[in-house]
């Protein structure tokens, strides 16, 4: 297995004018998506880093970059025009 990091940018947490109810519902989608990933891969995160517009990250163990990219397609960040960057993590 190889480690890959998802770097999240934008999305609901930087979208202006969303009600607390909408944000709470969106957060439920995140928990569901991360729960599904947790059932498939080992996870470490997410950690919010919103002050520099990175709204979180997540480290997963999967077989390949293709698998990591495919799993990222289900991320709720896309609902509010956010993005996911998939990066390999160097083993030390």
PyMOL Python script that loads the backbone (N, CA, C, O; Angstrom):
from pymol import cmd

cmd.read_pdbstr("""\
ATOM      1  N   UNK A   1       0.836  -1.187   0.000  1.00  0.00           N
ATOM      2  CA  UNK A   1       0.000   0.000   0.000  1.00  0.00           C
ATOM      3  C   UNK A   1       0.880   1.250   0.000  1.00  0.00           C
ATOM      4  O   UNK A   1       1.974   1.261   0.564  1.00  0.00           O
ATOM      5  N   UNK A   2       0.386   2.274  -0.632  1.00  0.00           N
ATOM      6  CA  UNK A   2       1.074   3.564  -0.656  1.00  0.00           C
ATOM      7  C   UNK A   2       0.190   4.605   0.012  1.00  0.00           C
ATOM      8  O   UNK A   2      -1.034   4.474   0.028  1.00  0.00           O
ATOM      9  N   UNK A   3       0.811   5.633   0.561  1.00  0.00           N
ATOM     10  CA  UNK A   3       0.052   6.708   1.206  1.00  0.00           C
ATOM     11  C   UNK A   3      -0.157   7.848   0.222  1.00  0.00           C
ATOM     12  O   UNK A   3       0.741   8.210  -0.538  1.00  0.00           O
ATOM     13  N   UNK A   4      -1.373   8.409   0.254  1.00  0.00           N
ATOM     14  CA  UNK A   4      -1.708   9.570  -0.540  1.00  0.00           C
ATOM     15  C   UNK A   4      -2.430  10.573   0.345  1.00  0.00           C
ATOM     16  O   UNK A   4      -3.196  10.197   1.232  1.00  0.00           O
ATOM     17  N   UNK A   5      -2.178  11.847   0.097  1.00  0.00           N
ATOM     18  CA  UNK A   5      -2.820  12.900   0.869  1.00  0.00           C
ATOM     19  C   UNK A   5      -3.804  13.640  -0.019  1.00  0.00           C
ATOM     20  O   UNK A   5      -3.487  14.005  -1.151  1.00  0.00           O
ATOM     21  N   UNK A   6      -5.001  13.857   0.506  1.00  0.00           N
ATOM     22  CA  UNK A   6      -5.972  14.735  -0.127  1.00  0.00           C
ATOM     23  C   UNK A   6      -5.820  16.113   0.500  1.00  0.00           C
ATOM     24  O   UNK A   6      -5.856  16.245   1.723  1.00  0.00           O
ATOM     25  N   UNK A   7      -5.652  17.132  -0.320  1.00  0.00           N
ATOM     26  CA  UNK A   7      -5.603  18.513   0.152  1.00  0.00           C
ATOM     27  C   UNK A   7      -6.869  19.192  -0.366  1.00  0.00           C
ATOM     28  O   UNK A   7      -7.064  19.313  -1.576  1.00  0.00           O
ATOM     29  N   UNK A   8      -7.719  19.630   0.541  1.00  0.00           N
ATOM     30  CA  UNK A   8      -8.998  20.228   0.175  1.00  0.00           C
ATOM     31  C   UNK A   8      -8.877  21.738   0.148  1.00  0.00           C
ATOM     32  O   UNK A   8      -8.306  22.346   1.053  1.00  0.00           O
ATOM     33  N   UNK A   9      -9.418  22.333  -0.895  1.00  0.00           N
ATOM     34  CA  UNK A   9      -9.432  23.795  -1.008  1.00  0.00           C
ATOM     35  C   UNK A   9     -10.848  24.250  -1.310  1.00  0.00           C
ATOM     36  O   UNK A   9     -11.567  23.619  -2.085  1.00  0.00           O
ATOM     37  N   UNK A  10     -11.240  25.352  -0.688  1.00  0.00           N
ATOM     38  CA  UNK A  10     -12.552  25.930  -0.967  1.00  0.00           C
ATOM     39  C   UNK A  10     -13.666  25.087  -0.380  1.00  0.00           C
ATOM     40  O   UNK A  10     -13.490  24.421   0.640  1.00  0.00           O
ATOM     41  N   UNK A  11     -14.813  25.126  -1.037  1.00  0.00           N
ATOM     42  CA  UNK A  11     -15.955  24.361  -0.575  1.00  0.00           C
ATOM     43  C   UNK A  11     -16.836  25.164   0.358  1.00  0.00           C
ATOM     44  O   UNK A  11     -16.705  26.385   0.452  1.00  0.00           O
ATOM     45  N   UNK A  12     -17.726  24.484   1.043  1.00  0.00           N
ATOM     46  CA  UNK A  12     -18.748  25.130   1.873  1.00  0.00           C
ATOM     47  C   UNK A  12     -18.152  25.953   3.008  1.00  0.00           C
ATOM     48  O   UNK A  12     -18.761  26.933   3.437  1.00  0.00           O
ATOM     49  N   UNK A  13     -16.989  25.582   3.497  1.00  0.00           N
ATOM     50  CA  UNK A  13     -16.453  26.251   4.671  1.00  0.00           C
ATOM     51  C   UNK A  13     -15.866  27.629   4.363  1.00  0.00           C
ATOM     52  O   UNK A  13     -15.524  28.374   5.281  1.00  0.00           O
ATOM     53  N   UNK A  14     -15.749  27.970   3.092  1.00  0.00           N
ATOM     54  CA  UNK A  14     -15.338  29.321   2.718  1.00  0.00           C
ATOM     55  C   UNK A  14     -16.424  30.021   1.891  1.00  0.00           C
ATOM     56  O   UNK A  14     -16.275  31.190   1.538  1.00  0.00           O
ATOM     57  N   UNK A  15     -17.500  29.316   1.586  1.00  0.00           N
ATOM     58  CA  UNK A  15     -18.643  29.889   0.855  1.00  0.00           C
ATOM     59  C   UNK A  15     -19.382  30.851   1.777  1.00  0.00           C
ATOM     60  O   UNK A  15     -19.742  30.481   2.895  1.00  0.00           O
ATOM     61  N   UNK A  16     -19.611  32.073   1.326  1.00  0.00           N
ATOM     62  CA  UNK A  16     -20.278  33.074   2.164  1.00  0.00           C
ATOM     63  C   UNK A  16     -21.791  32.921   2.088  1.00  0.00           C
ATOM     64  O   UNK A  16     -22.343  32.563   1.048  1.00  0.00           O
ATOM     65  N   UNK A  17     -22.452  33.198   3.211  1.00  0.00           N
ATOM     66  CA  UNK A  17     -23.898  33.270   3.245  1.00  0.00           C
ATOM     67  C   UNK A  17     -24.633  31.955   3.449  1.00  0.00           C
ATOM     68  O   UNK A  17     -25.861  31.929   3.373  1.00  0.00           O
ATOM     69  N   UNK A  18     -23.924  30.867   3.706  1.00  0.00           N
ATOM     70  CA  UNK A  18     -24.605  29.601   3.958  1.00  0.00           C
ATOM     71  C   UNK A  18     -25.115  29.578   5.388  1.00  0.00           C
ATOM     72  O   UNK A  18     -24.407  29.970   6.315  1.00  0.00           O
ATOM     73  N   UNK A  19     -26.334  29.122   5.562  1.00  0.00           N
ATOM     74  CA  UNK A  19     -26.926  29.075   6.896  1.00  0.00           C
ATOM     75  C   UNK A  19     -26.271  27.976   7.734  1.00  0.00           C
ATOM     76  O   UNK A  19     -25.680  27.046   7.185  1.00  0.00           O
ATOM     77  N   UNK A  20     -26.372  28.079   9.051  1.00  0.00           N
ATOM     78  CA  UNK A  20     -25.845  27.019   9.913  1.00  0.00           C
ATOM     79  C   UNK A  20     -26.463  25.652   9.597  1.00  0.00           C
ATOM     80  O   UNK A  20     -25.788  24.629   9.706  1.00  0.00           O
ATOM     81  N   UNK A  21     -27.719  25.632   9.213  1.00  0.00           N
ATOM     82  CA  UNK A  21     -28.387  24.370   8.871  1.00  0.00           C
ATOM     83  C   UNK A  21     -27.764  23.750   7.625  1.00  0.00           C
ATOM     84  O   UNK A  21     -27.503  22.548   7.588  1.00  0.00           O
ATOM     85  N   UNK A  22     -27.526  24.575   6.605  1.00  0.00           N
ATOM     86  CA  UNK A  22     -26.902  24.076   5.378  1.00  0.00           C
ATOM     87  C   UNK A  22     -25.496  23.567   5.671  1.00  0.00           C
ATOM     88  O   UNK A  22     -25.101  22.514   5.171  1.00  0.00           O
ATOM     89  N   UNK A  23     -24.736  24.309   6.481  1.00  0.00           N
ATOM     90  CA  UNK A  23     -23.390  23.865   6.838  1.00  0.00           C
ATOM     91  C   UNK A  23     -23.415  22.557   7.622  1.00  0.00           C
ATOM     92  O   UNK A  23     -22.576  21.683   7.403  1.00  0.00           O
ATOM     93  N   UNK A  24     -24.365  22.423   8.525  1.00  0.00           N
ATOM     94  CA  UNK A  24     -24.485  21.189   9.302  1.00  0.00           C
ATOM     95  C   UNK A  24     -24.824  20.005   8.399  1.00  0.00           C
ATOM     96  O   UNK A  24     -24.255  18.923   8.546  1.00  0.00           O
ATOM     97  N   UNK A  25     -25.747  20.214   7.469  1.00  0.00           N
ATOM     98  CA  UNK A  25     -26.102  19.148   6.521  1.00  0.00           C
ATOM     99  C   UNK A  25     -24.897  18.769   5.658  1.00  0.00           C
ATOM    100  O   UNK A  25     -24.671  17.593   5.371  1.00  0.00           O
ATOM    101  N   UNK A  26     -24.128  19.783   5.250  1.00  0.00           N
ATOM    102  CA  UNK A  26     -22.940  19.522   4.437  1.00  0.00           C
ATOM    103  C   UNK A  26     -21.892  18.753   5.249  1.00  0.00           C
ATOM    104  O   UNK A  26     -21.241  17.845   4.731  1.00  0.00           O
ATOM    105  N   UNK A  27     -21.735  19.119   6.508  1.00  0.00           N
ATOM    106  CA  UNK A  27     -20.795  18.415   7.374  1.00  0.00           C
ATOM    107  C   UNK A  27     -21.181  16.941   7.519  1.00  0.00           C
ATOM    108  O   UNK A  27     -20.308  16.077   7.596  1.00  0.00           O
ATOM    109  N   UNK A  28     -22.468  16.654   7.555  1.00  0.00           N
ATOM    110  CA  UNK A  28     -22.932  15.257   7.619  1.00  0.00           C
ATOM    111  C   UNK A  28     -22.473  14.483   6.390  1.00  0.00           C
ATOM    112  O   UNK A  28     -22.123  13.307   6.491  1.00  0.00           O
ATOM    113  N   UNK A  29     -22.473  15.147   5.210  1.00  0.00           N
ATOM    114  CA  UNK A  29     -21.981  14.495   3.999  1.00  0.00           C
ATOM    115  C   UNK A  29     -20.490  14.167   4.125  1.00  0.00           C
ATOM    116  O   UNK A  29     -20.046  13.105   3.687  1.00  0.00           O
ATOM    117  N   UNK A  30     -19.719  15.081   4.725  1.00  0.00           N
ATOM    118  CA  UNK A  30     -18.297  14.833   4.953  1.00  0.00           C
ATOM    119  C   UNK A  30     -18.097  13.620   5.861  1.00  0.00           C
ATOM    120  O   UNK A  30     -17.295  12.735   5.562  1.00  0.00           O
ATOM    121  N   UNK A  31     -18.837  13.588   6.976  1.00  0.00           N
ATOM    122  CA  UNK A  31     -18.695  12.455   7.901  1.00  0.00           C
ATOM    123  C   UNK A  31     -19.045  11.138   7.214  1.00  0.00           C
ATOM    124  O   UNK A  31     -18.377  10.128   7.436  1.00  0.00           O
ATOM    125  N   UNK A  32     -20.073  11.138   6.394  1.00  0.00           N
ATOM    126  CA  UNK A  32     -20.471   9.925   5.677  1.00  0.00           C
ATOM    127  C   UNK A  32     -19.373   9.501   4.693  1.00  0.00           C
ATOM    128  O   UNK A  32     -19.020   8.324   4.620  1.00  0.00           O
ATOM    129  N   UNK A  33     -18.838  10.467   3.937  1.00  0.00           N
ATOM    130  CA  UNK A  33     -17.803  10.153   2.953  1.00  0.00           C
ATOM    131  C   UNK A  33     -16.542   9.633   3.645  1.00  0.00           C
ATOM    132  O   UNK A  33     -15.958   8.640   3.212  1.00  0.00           O
ATOM    133  N   UNK A  34     -16.123  10.308   4.728  1.00  0.00           N
ATOM    134  CA  UNK A  34     -14.934   9.860   5.457  1.00  0.00           C
ATOM    135  C   UNK A  34     -15.187   8.497   6.102  1.00  0.00           C
ATOM    136  O   UNK A  34     -14.285   7.662   6.164  1.00  0.00           O
ATOM    137  N   UNK A  35     -16.404   8.273   6.578  1.00  0.00           N
ATOM    138  CA  UNK A  35     -16.747   6.964   7.131  1.00  0.00           C
ATOM    139  C   UNK A  35     -16.638   5.854   6.098  1.00  0.00           C
ATOM    140  O   UNK A  35     -16.148   4.764   6.391  1.00  0.00           O
ATOM    141  N   UNK A  36     -17.102   6.143   4.877  1.00  0.00           N
ATOM    142  CA  UNK A  36     -16.970   5.161   3.794  1.00  0.00           C
ATOM    143  C   UNK A  36     -15.504   4.891   3.470  1.00  0.00           C
ATOM    144  O   UNK A  36     -15.112   3.744   3.253  1.00  0.00           O
ATOM    145  N   UNK A  37     -14.691   5.957   3.439  1.00  0.00           N
ATOM    146  CA  UNK A  37     -13.259   5.766   3.204  1.00  0.00           C
ATOM    147  C   UNK A  37     -12.639   4.944   4.327  1.00  0.00           C
ATOM    148  O   UNK A  37     -11.823   4.055   4.081  1.00  0.00           O
ATOM    149  N   UNK A  38     -13.033   5.247   5.558  1.00  0.00           N
ATOM    150  CA  UNK A  38     -12.492   4.527   6.703  1.00  0.00           C
ATOM    151  C   UNK A  38     -12.795   3.045   6.665  1.00  0.00           C
ATOM    152  O   UNK A  38     -12.019   2.234   7.171  1.00  0.00           O
ATOM    153  N   UNK A  39     -13.918   2.688   6.067  1.00  0.00           N
ATOM    154  CA  UNK A  39     -14.269   1.280   5.929  1.00  0.00           C
ATOM    155  C   UNK A  39     -13.411   0.594   4.865  1.00  0.00           C
ATOM    156  O   UNK A  39     -13.285  -0.631   4.860  1.00  0.00           O
ATOM    157  N   UNK A  40     -12.818   1.391   3.958  1.00  0.00           N
ATOM    158  CA  UNK A  40     -12.035   0.835   2.856  1.00  0.00           C
ATOM    159  C   UNK A  40     -10.532   0.998   3.046  1.00  0.00           C
ATOM    160  O   UNK A  40      -9.758   0.121   2.663  1.00  0.00           O
ATOM    161  N   UNK A  41     -10.108   2.131   3.644  1.00  0.00           N
ATOM    162  CA  UNK A  41      -8.678   2.443   3.764  1.00  0.00           C
ATOM    163  C   UNK A  41      -8.392   2.987   5.150  1.00  0.00           C
ATOM    164  O   UNK A  41      -9.307   3.391   5.867  1.00  0.00           O
ATOM    165  N   UNK A  42      -7.118   2.996   5.528  1.00  0.00           N
ATOM    166  CA  UNK A  42      -6.698   3.599   6.790  1.00  0.00           C
ATOM    167  C   UNK A  42      -6.639   5.108   6.614  1.00  0.00           C
ATOM    168  O   UNK A  42      -6.139   5.595   5.601  1.00  0.00           O
ATOM    169  N   UNK A  43      -7.143   5.847   7.587  1.00  0.00           N
ATOM    170  CA  UNK A  43      -7.159   7.302   7.454  1.00  0.00           C
ATOM    171  C   UNK A  43      -6.461   7.967   8.620  1.00  0.00           C
ATOM    172  O   UNK A  43      -6.351   7.394   9.704  1.00  0.00           O
ATOM    173  N   UNK A  44      -5.996   9.168   8.391  1.00  0.00           N
ATOM    174  CA  UNK A  44      -5.364   9.975   9.418  1.00  0.00           C
ATOM    175  C   UNK A  44      -5.765  11.420   9.145  1.00  0.00           C
ATOM    176  O   UNK A  44      -5.133  12.086   8.325  1.00  0.00           O
ATOM    177  N   UNK A  45      -6.780  11.908   9.803  1.00  0.00           N
ATOM    178  CA  UNK A  45      -7.233  13.271   9.552  1.00  0.00           C
ATOM    179  C   UNK A  45      -8.741  13.301   9.592  1.00  0.00           C
ATOM    180  O   UNK A  45      -9.322  12.322  10.061  1.00  0.00           O
ATOM    181  N   UNK A  46      -9.417  14.314   9.151  1.00  0.00           N
ATOM    182  CA  UNK A  46      -8.880  15.511   8.508  1.00  0.00           C
ATOM    183  C   UNK A  46      -8.443  16.558   9.517  1.00  0.00           C
ATOM    184  O   UNK A  46      -8.853  16.530  10.677  1.00  0.00           O
ATOM    185  N   UNK A  47      -7.620  17.467   9.069  1.00  0.00           N
ATOM    186  CA  UNK A  47      -7.154  18.573   9.891  1.00  0.00           C
ATOM    187  C   UNK A  47      -7.445  19.877   9.159  1.00  0.00           C
ATOM    188  O   UNK A  47      -7.003  20.059   8.025  1.00  0.00           O
ATOM    189  N   UNK A  48      -8.166  20.765   9.779  1.00  0.00           N
ATOM    190  CA  UNK A  48      -8.517  22.036   9.146  1.00  0.00           C
ATOM    191  C   UNK A  48      -7.325  22.983   9.131  1.00  0.00           C
ATOM    192  O   UNK A  48      -6.617  23.114  10.128  1.00  0.00           O
ATOM    193  N   UNK A  49      -7.111  23.628   8.020  1.00  0.00           N
ATOM    194  CA  UNK A  49      -6.059  24.621   7.834  1.00  0.00           C
ATOM    195  C   UNK A  49      -6.641  25.797   7.070  1.00  0.00           C
ATOM    196  O   UNK A  49      -6.045  26.240   6.088  1.00  0.00           O
ATOM    197  N   UNK A  50      -7.781  26.310   7.489  1.00  0.00           N
ATOM    198  CA  UNK A  50      -8.522  27.275   6.684  1.00  0.00           C
ATOM    199  C   UNK A  50      -7.869  28.645   6.577  1.00  0.00           C
ATOM    200  O   UNK A  50      -8.200  29.391   5.655  1.00  0.00           O
ATOM    201  N   UNK A  51      -6.956  29.014   7.473  1.00  0.00           N
ATOM    202  CA  UNK A  51      -6.392  30.365   7.401  1.00  0.00           C
ATOM    203  C   UNK A  51      -5.607  30.597   6.114  1.00  0.00           C
ATOM    204  O   UNK A  51      -5.487  31.742   5.678  1.00  0.00           O
ATOM    205  N   UNK A  52      -5.068  29.546   5.489  1.00  0.00           N
ATOM    206  CA  UNK A  52      -4.370  29.727   4.217  1.00  0.00           C
ATOM    207  C   UNK A  52      -5.150  29.096   3.065  1.00  0.00           C
ATOM    208  O   UNK A  52      -4.569  28.698   2.056  1.00  0.00           O
ATOM    209  N   UNK A  53      -6.455  29.011   3.224  1.00  0.00           N
ATOM    210  CA  UNK A  53      -7.414  28.535   2.225  1.00  0.00           C
ATOM    211  C   UNK A  53      -7.374  27.039   1.978  1.00  0.00           C
ATOM    212  O   UNK A  53      -8.149  26.525   1.171  1.00  0.00           O
ATOM    213  N   UNK A  54      -6.481  26.331   2.662  1.00  0.00           N
ATOM    214  CA  UNK A  54      -6.577  24.876   2.655  1.00  0.00           C
ATOM    215  C   UNK A  54      -7.595  24.541   3.724  1.00  0.00           C
ATOM    216  O   UNK A  54      -7.387  24.861   4.895  1.00  0.00           O
ATOM    217  N   UNK A  55      -8.697  23.903   3.346  1.00  0.00           N
ATOM    218  CA  UNK A  55      -9.775  23.680   4.297  1.00  0.00           C
ATOM    219  C   UNK A  55      -9.708  22.312   4.967  1.00  0.00           C
ATOM    220  O   UNK A  55     -10.601  21.957   5.736  1.00  0.00           O
ATOM    221  N   UNK A  56      -8.674  21.550   4.686  1.00  0.00           N
ATOM    222  CA  UNK A  56      -8.475  20.288   5.377  1.00  0.00           C
ATOM    223  C   UNK A  56      -7.583  19.368   4.578  1.00  0.00           C
ATOM    224  O   UNK A  56      -7.229  19.657   3.435  1.00  0.00           O
ATOM    225  N   UNK A  57      -7.221  18.245   5.200  1.00  0.00           N
ATOM    226  CA  UNK A  57      -6.455  17.221   4.492  1.00  0.00           C
ATOM    227  C   UNK A  57      -6.756  15.873   5.107  1.00  0.00           C
ATOM    228  O   UNK A  57      -7.302  15.781   6.207  1.00  0.00           O
ATOM    229  N   UNK A  58      -6.399  14.846   4.394  1.00  0.00           N
ATOM    230  CA  UNK A  58      -6.684  13.489   4.811  1.00  0.00           C
ATOM    231  C   UNK A  58      -5.616  12.597   4.204  1.00  0.00           C
ATOM    232  O   UNK A  58      -5.305  12.736   3.021  1.00  0.00           O
ATOM    233  N   UNK A  59      -5.044  11.681   4.985  1.00  0.00           N
ATOM    234  CA  UNK A  59      -4.053  10.741   4.472  1.00  0.00           C
ATOM    235  C   UNK A  59      -4.687   9.364   4.420  1.00  0.00           C
ATOM    236  O   UNK A  59      -5.284   8.901   5.392  1.00  0.00           O
ATOM    237  N   UNK A  60      -4.548   8.711   3.258  1.00  0.00           N
ATOM    238  CA  UNK A  60      -5.131   7.377   3.080  1.00  0.00           C
ATOM    239  C   UNK A  60      -4.052   6.407   2.596  1.00  0.00           C
ATOM    240  O   UNK A  60      -3.060   6.824   1.998  1.00  0.00           O
ATOM    241  N   UNK A  61      -4.248   5.123   2.854  1.00  0.00           N
ATOM    242  CA  UNK A  61      -3.386   4.055   2.329  1.00  0.00           C
ATOM    243  C   UNK A  61      -4.174   3.292   1.282  1.00  0.00           C
ATOM    244  O   UNK A  61      -5.167   2.639   1.603  1.00  0.00           O
ATOM    245  N   UNK A  62      -3.745   3.370   0.044  1.00  0.00           N
ATOM    246  CA  UNK A  62      -4.402   2.643  -1.047  1.00  0.00           C
ATOM    247  C   UNK A  62      -3.339   2.082  -1.980  1.00  0.00           C
ATOM    248  O   UNK A  62      -2.152   2.376  -1.834  1.00  0.00           O
ATOM    249  N   UNK A  63      -3.771   1.280  -2.930  1.00  0.00           N
ATOM    250  CA  UNK A  63      -2.842   0.586  -3.808  1.00  0.00           C
ATOM    251  C   UNK A  63      -2.148   1.491  -4.821  1.00  0.00           C
ATOM    252  O   UNK A  63      -1.007   1.224  -5.200  1.00  0.00           O
ATOM    253  N   UNK A  64      -2.816   2.560  -5.268  1.00  0.00           N
ATOM    254  CA  UNK A  64      -2.229   3.365  -6.340  1.00  0.00           C
ATOM    255  C   UNK A  64      -2.837   4.761  -6.383  1.00  0.00           C
ATOM    256  O   UNK A  64      -3.846   5.037  -5.733  1.00  0.00           O
ATOM    257  N   UNK A  65      -2.204   5.635  -7.160  1.00  0.00           N
ATOM    258  CA  UNK A  65      -2.722   6.974  -7.395  1.00  0.00           C
ATOM    259  C   UNK A  65      -4.088   6.915  -8.066  1.00  0.00           C
ATOM    260  O   UNK A  65      -4.965   7.723  -7.762  1.00  0.00           O
ATOM    261  N   UNK A  66      -4.272   5.970  -8.968  1.00  0.00           N
ATOM    262  CA  UNK A  66      -5.567   5.827  -9.639  1.00  0.00           C
ATOM    263  C   UNK A  66      -6.688   5.533  -8.648  1.00  0.00           C
ATOM    264  O   UNK A  66      -7.783   6.083  -8.765  1.00  0.00           O
ATOM    265  N   UNK A  67      -6.420   4.673  -7.679  1.00  0.00           N
ATOM    266  CA  UNK A  67      -7.425   4.350  -6.660  1.00  0.00           C
ATOM    267  C   UNK A  67      -7.709   5.581  -5.802  1.00  0.00           C
ATOM    268  O   UNK A  67      -8.869   5.878  -5.517  1.00  0.00           O
ATOM    269  N   UNK A  68      -6.667   6.296  -5.390  1.00  0.00           N
ATOM    270  CA  UNK A  68      -6.853   7.506  -4.579  1.00  0.00           C
ATOM    271  C   UNK A  68      -7.675   8.542  -5.334  1.00  0.00           C
ATOM    272  O   UNK A  68      -8.562   9.168  -4.754  1.00  0.00           O
ATOM    273  N   UNK A  69      -7.393   8.731  -6.620  1.00  0.00           N
ATOM    274  CA  UNK A  69      -8.139   9.699  -7.432  1.00  0.00           C
ATOM    275  C   UNK A  69      -9.599   9.277  -7.581  1.00  0.00           C
ATOM    276  O   UNK A  69     -10.495  10.120  -7.529  1.00  0.00           O
ATOM    277  N   UNK A  70      -9.841   8.007  -7.762  1.00  0.00           N
ATOM    278  CA  UNK A  70     -11.219   7.515  -7.905  1.00  0.00           C
ATOM    279  C   UNK A  70     -12.008   7.729  -6.616  1.00  0.00           C
ATOM    280  O   UNK A  70     -13.163   8.153  -6.665  1.00  0.00           O
ATOM    281  N   UNK A  71     -11.406   7.443  -5.471  1.00  0.00           N
ATOM    282  CA  UNK A  71     -12.086   7.645  -4.191  1.00  0.00           C
ATOM    283  C   UNK A  71     -12.366   9.127  -3.940  1.00  0.00           C
ATOM    284  O   UNK A  71     -13.375   9.470  -3.323  1.00  0.00           O
ATOM    285  N   UNK A  72     -11.494   9.995  -4.409  1.00  0.00           N
ATOM    286  CA  UNK A  72     -11.669  11.445  -4.211  1.00  0.00           C
ATOM    287  C   UNK A  72     -12.895  11.977  -4.946  1.00  0.00           C
ATOM    288  O   UNK A  72     -13.449  13.004  -4.554  1.00  0.00           O
ATOM    289  N   UNK A  73     -13.319  11.306  -5.987  1.00  0.00           N
ATOM    290  CA  UNK A  73     -14.467  11.784  -6.778  1.00  0.00           C
ATOM    291  C   UNK A  73     -15.751  11.894  -5.959  1.00  0.00           C
ATOM    292  O   UNK A  73     -16.637  12.668  -6.320  1.00  0.00           O
ATOM    293  N   UNK A  74     -15.872  11.148  -4.879  1.00  0.00           N
ATOM    294  CA  UNK A  74     -17.069  11.190  -4.043  1.00  0.00           C
ATOM    295  C   UNK A  74     -17.041  12.257  -2.963  1.00  0.00           C
ATOM    296  O   UNK A  74     -17.973  12.341  -2.163  1.00  0.00           O
ATOM    297  N   UNK A  75     -15.999  13.073  -2.918  1.00  0.00           N
ATOM    298  CA  UNK A  75     -15.830  14.066  -1.856  1.00  0.00           C
ATOM    299  C   UNK A  75     -16.876  15.174  -1.931  1.00  0.00           C
ATOM    300  O   UNK A  75     -17.121  15.713  -3.010  1.00  0.00           O
ATOM    301  N   UNK A  76     -17.498  15.526  -0.801  1.00  0.00           N
ATOM    302  CA  UNK A  76     -18.501  16.598  -0.776  1.00  0.00           C
ATOM    303  C   UNK A  76     -17.950  17.987  -1.071  1.00  0.00           C
ATOM    304  O   UNK A  76     -18.735  18.912  -1.280  1.00  0.00           O
ATOM    305  N   UNK A  77     -16.636  18.172  -1.097  1.00  0.00           N
ATOM    306  CA  UNK A  77     -16.080  19.501  -1.367  1.00  0.00           C
ATOM    307  C   UNK A  77     -16.528  20.026  -2.728  1.00  0.00           C
ATOM    308  O   UNK A  77     -16.598  21.238  -2.928  1.00  0.00           O
ATOM    309  N   UNK A  78     -16.830  19.136  -3.658  1.00  0.00           N
ATOM    310  CA  UNK A  78     -17.217  19.542  -5.004  1.00  0.00           C
ATOM    311  C   UNK A  78     -18.588  20.207  -5.052  1.00  0.00           C
ATOM    312  O   UNK A  78     -18.879  20.945  -5.994  1.00  0.00           O
ATOM    313  N   UNK A  79     -19.434  19.960  -4.056  1.00  0.00           N
ATOM    314  CA  UNK A  79     -20.784  20.531  -4.038  1.00  0.00           C
ATOM    315  C   UNK A  79     -20.724  22.052  -4.054  1.00  0.00           C
ATOM    316  O   UNK A  79     -21.553  22.696  -4.699  1.00  0.00           O
ATOM    317  N   UNK A  80     -19.756  22.634  -3.354  1.00  0.00           N
ATOM    318  CA  UNK A  80     -19.622  24.089  -3.278  1.00  0.00           C
ATOM    319  C   UNK A  80     -18.365  24.561  -4.002  1.00  0.00           C
ATOM    320  O   UNK A  80     -17.674  25.467  -3.535  1.00  0.00           O
ATOM    321  N   UNK A  81     -18.076  23.947  -5.136  1.00  0.00           N
ATOM    322  CA  UNK A  81     -17.016  24.399  -6.029  1.00  0.00           C
ATOM    323  C   UNK A  81     -15.631  24.321  -5.417  1.00  0.00           C
ATOM    324  O   UNK A  81     -14.742  25.082  -5.796  1.00  0.00           O
ATOM    325  N   UNK A  82     -15.436  23.408  -4.471  1.00  0.00           N
ATOM    326  CA  UNK A  82     -14.110  23.204  -3.900  1.00  0.00           C
ATOM    327  C   UNK A  82     -13.321  22.238  -4.753  1.00  0.00           C
ATOM    328  O   UNK A  82     -13.789  21.799  -5.804  1.00  0.00           O
ATOM    329  N   UNK A  83     -12.127  21.907  -4.305  1.00  0.00           N
ATOM    330  CA  UNK A  83     -11.273  21.000  -5.063  1.00  0.00           C
ATOM    331  C   UNK A  83     -10.531  20.050  -4.123  1.00  0.00           C
ATOM    332  O   UNK A  83     -10.390  20.313  -2.929  1.00  0.00           O
ATOM    333  N   UNK A  84     -10.066  18.947  -4.691  1.00  0.00           N
ATOM    334  CA  UNK A  84      -9.238  17.983  -3.969  1.00  0.00           C
ATOM    335  C   UNK A  84      -7.973  17.774  -4.792  1.00  0.00           C
ATOM    336  O   UNK A  84      -8.034  17.435  -5.974  1.00  0.00           O
ATOM    337  N   UNK A  85      -6.850  17.978  -4.162  1.00  0.00           N
ATOM    338  CA  UNK A  85      -5.570  17.690  -4.783  1.00  0.00           C
ATOM    339  C   UNK A  85      -5.087  16.371  -4.191  1.00  0.00           C
ATOM    340  O   UNK A  85      -5.098  16.202  -2.972  1.00  0.00           O
ATOM    341  N   UNK A  86      -4.666  15.438  -5.034  1.00  0.00           N
ATOM    342  CA  UNK A  86      -4.192  14.137  -4.570  1.00  0.00           C
ATOM    343  C   UNK A  86      -2.670  14.112  -4.742  1.00  0.00           C
ATOM    344  O   UNK A  86      -2.152  14.265  -5.848  1.00  0.00           O
ATOM    345  N   UNK A  87      -1.966  13.916  -3.620  1.00  0.00           N
ATOM    346  CA  UNK A  87      -0.497  13.920  -3.648  1.00  0.00           C
ATOM    347  C   UNK A  87       0.044  12.653  -3.021  1.00  0.00           C
ATOM    348  O   UNK A  87      -0.496  12.188  -2.017  1.00  0.00           O
ATOM    349  N   UNK A  88       1.095  12.083  -3.583  1.00  0.00           N
ATOM    350  CA  UNK A  88       1.752  10.961  -2.917  1.00  0.00           C
ATOM    351  C   UNK A  88       2.502  11.454  -1.680  1.00  0.00           C
ATOM    352  O   UNK A  88       3.007  12.577  -1.655  1.00  0.00           O
ATOM    353  N   UNK A  89       2.567  10.612  -0.668  1.00  0.00           N
ATOM    354  CA  UNK A  89       3.294  10.931   0.558  1.00  0.00           C
ATOM    355  C   UNK A  89       4.595  10.129   0.537  1.00  0.00           C
ATOM    356  O   UNK A  89       4.580   8.908   0.380  1.00  0.00           O
ATOM    357  N   UNK A  90       5.708  10.824   0.696  1.00  0.00           N
ATOM    358  CA  UNK A  90       7.009  10.161   0.685  1.00  0.00           C
ATOM    359  C   UNK A  90       7.192   9.389   1.982  1.00  0.00           C
ATOM    360  O   UNK A  90       6.910   9.897   3.067  1.00  0.00           O
ATOM    361  N   UNK A  91       7.658   8.177   1.859  1.00  0.00           N
ATOM    362  CA  UNK A  91       7.983   7.359   3.031  1.00  0.00           C
ATOM    363  C   UNK A  91       9.373   7.761   3.534  1.00  0.00           C
ATOM    364  O   UNK A  91      10.315   7.878   2.750  1.00  0.00           O
ATOM    365  N   UNK A  92       9.487   7.966   4.826  1.00  0.00           N
ATOM    366  CA  UNK A  92      10.778   8.359   5.406  1.00  0.00           C
ATOM    367  C   UNK A  92      11.472   7.174   5.996  1.00  0.00           C
ATOM    368  O   UNK A  92      12.573   7.306   6.531  1.00  0.00           O
TER     369      UNK A  92
END
""", "prot")
cmd.dss("prot")
cmd.show_as("cartoon", "prot")
cmd.util.cbc("prot")
cmd.orient("prot")
